[in-house]
């Protein structure tokens, strides 16, 4: 039976794809790298990306692709050669989209952090409740509190011993 994908694995897959695209590499290379890191096949990574995650990350994917194009454009535009004035608005638009992408990524991480913090708070509350119950049971054991089942099925506390 196939192993389920975790949120961490999904996130790693998406981030690796974005990194490869931004660096001018291919999604296939990203699938291979992620597969190796997660102990999954490149095909499994490609299937997960194309059938589950791609729609979720479509806006980020477009930004990464635009960024890759922009990087290639910037490499053609050298400062010593002078900037083509027609390219400046496009580069500014790219920078705005890029900054928005980072803002959205940061906001998503912040949301995850808050969710994890709330999960921890709930788990800590459960631990406190379990500790209180454990202490109560220890006191009952030490004081000799016992229980007796009546013939009608009721459980009755019997004090002393």
C-alpha positions in Angstrom: 0.0 0.0 0.0 1.3 3.4 -0.9 2.4 5.7 1.9 0.4 8.9 2.3 1.9 12.3 1.6 2.4 14.6 4.5 2.0 18.4 4.5 5.8 18.7 4.9 6.4 16.5 1.9 3.9 18.5 -0.2 5.6 21.7 0.9 9.1 20.4 0.1 7.9 19.2 -3.3 6.4 22.6 -4.1 9.5 24.6 -2.9 11.9 22.4 -4.8 9.9 22.9 -8.0 9.9 26.6 -7.5 13.6 26.6 -6.8 14.3 24.6 -10.0 12.1 26.8 -12.1 13.6 30.0 -10.8 17.1 28.6 -11.4 16.1 27.8 -15.0 16.0 24.1 -14.4 13.0 21.8 -15.1 10.2 20.3 -13.1 11.5 16.8 -14.0 14.8 17.7 -12.3 12.8 18.9 -9.3 10.8 15.6 -9.2 14.1 13.7 -9.2 15.6 15.8 -6.4 12.5 15.6 -4.3 12.1 11.9 -4.9 15.6 11.3 -3.7 15.2 13.4 -0.6 11.8 11.8 0.4 12.6 8.2 -0.7 9.9 8.4 -3.4 10.2 7.9 -7.1 10.4 10.9 -9.4 7.2 9.6 -11.1 5.3 9.7 -7.7 6.5 13.2 -7.2 5.4 14.2 -10.7 2.0 12.6 -10.2 1.5 14.3 -6.8 2.5 17.7 -8.3 0.3 17.4 -11.4 -2.8 15.8 -9.9 -2.9 17.4 -6.4 -0.6 20.3 -5.8 -0.4 22.2 -9.1 -3.8 23.8 -8.8 -3.1 24.9 -5.2 0.1 26.6 -6.2 -0.8 27.9 -9.7 -0.3 31.5 -8.8 3.1 30.8 -7.2 4.1 28.7 -10.2 3.3 31.5 -12.6 5.3 33.9 -10.5 8.3 31.5 -10.4 8.1 31.0 -14.2 7.9 34.8 -14.7 10.8 35.2 -12.3 12.9 32.7 -14.3 12.1 34.6 -17.5 13.0 37.9 -15.8 16.3 36.5 -14.6 17.1 35.5 -18.1 16.1 39.0 -19.3 18.2 40.6 -16.6 21.2 38.6 -17.6 20.8 40.0 -21.1 20.6 43.6 -19.7 23.9 44.5 -18.3 24.3 47.7 -16.4 27.4 48.7 -18.4 25.4 48.2 -21.6 22.7 50.5 -20.4 19.1 49.6 -19.6 16.5 49.4 -22.3 13.8 51.8 -21.1 11.1 49.5 -22.4 12.2 46.8 -20.0 12.1 48.9 -16.8 8.3 48.8 -16.3 8.3 45.1 -16.9 11.0 44.6 -14.4 9.2 46.7 -11.9 6.0 44.7 -12.4 8.0 41.5 -12.0 9.5 42.9 -8.7 6.0 43.7 -7.4 4.7 40.2 -8.2 7.8 38.7 -6.7 7.4 40.7 -3.4 3.7 39.8 -3.3 4.7 36.1 -3.8 7.1 36.3 -0.8 4.5 38.2 1.2 1.9 35.4 0.5 4.5 32.7 1.4 5.3 34.5 4.6 1.6 34.9 5.4 1.1 31.1 4.8 4.0 30.3 7.1 2.6 32.7 9.8 -0.8 31.0 9.5 0.9 27.5 9.9 2.9 28.8 12.9 -0.3 30.0 14.6 -2.0 26.7 13.9 0.9 24.8 15.3 1.0 27.1 18.4 -2.7 26.4 19.0 -2.1 22.6 18.6 0.7 22.8 21.1 -1.5 24.8 23.5 -4.3 22.1 23.2 -1.8 19.3 23.7 -0.4 21.0 26.8 -3.9 21.3 28.2 -4.5 17.6 27.7 -1.2 16.9 29.4 -2.2 19.1 32.4 -5.5 17.3 32.6 -3.8 13.9 32.5 -1.4 14.9 35.2 -4.2 16.0 37.5 -6.1 12.8 36.9 -2.9 10.8 37.6 -2.4 12.7 40.8 -6.0 12.0 41.8 -5.6 8.3 41.1 -2.4 8.2 43.1 -4.1 9.8 46.1 -7.0 7.3 45.8 -4.6 4.4 45.7 -2.7 5.7 48.8 -5.9 6.4 50.8 -7.2 3.0 50.1 -10.2 4.2 48.1 -11.8 1.2 46.4 -14.9 0.5 44.3 -17.5 -2.2 44.7 -20.1 -3.3 42.1 -23.6 -3.6 43.5 -25.9 -6.4 42.4 -27.8 -3.9 40.3 -24.6 -3.0 38.4 -23.9 0.4 40.0 -20.3 1.1 40.9 -20.0 2.5 44.4 -16.9 4.1 46.1 -15.8 2.3 49.3 -13.8 4.5 51.5 -11.1 3.1 53.8 -9.8 -0.3 53.6 
